[in-house]
Amino acid sequence: MTREGWEIVVAVLATGFAFISSAWVNAVSRLTHARARRLMEMDPRRGALLVKLAQNPRPFLASTLLAMLLARVAAVVLVADVLFGSRVPAPGVVAIAVMTFVLFQLAEI
């Protein structure tokens, strides 16, 4: 596989990671303390973690948002590198704009 092929594979993986991170941020931000307590009654071991998370979600959300941002930027940079390496700048600029739009729309649930 060529270097460009690997960069595209990594960009796709980074986009997938950004999507999963976005889902995680959405789930944590919607978790209420009452729901976490109810889940703790069903499964005490996992529920205790959710109660801890519901009490102070900021550290978890901050690190996840940072990782999601890094994955998005990495994907756009890798796609830009592949497209500008192909010596066709005009379609490259359009593709980067589309990729950025797709990342910020698709990765946001």
Sequence and secondary structure as in RCSB ss.txt:
>XXXX:A:sequence
MTREGWEIVVAVLATGFAFISSAWVNAVSRLTHARARRLMEMDPRRGALLVKLAQNPRPFLASTLLAMLLARVAA
VVLVADVLFGSRVPAPGVVAIAVMTFVLFQLAEI
>XXXX:A:secstr
  HHHHHHHHHHHHHHHHHHHHHHHHHHHH  HHHHHHHHHH HHHHHHHHHHHH  HHHHHHHHHHHHHHHHHH
HHHHHHHHHHTT HHHHHHHHHHHHHHHHHHS  
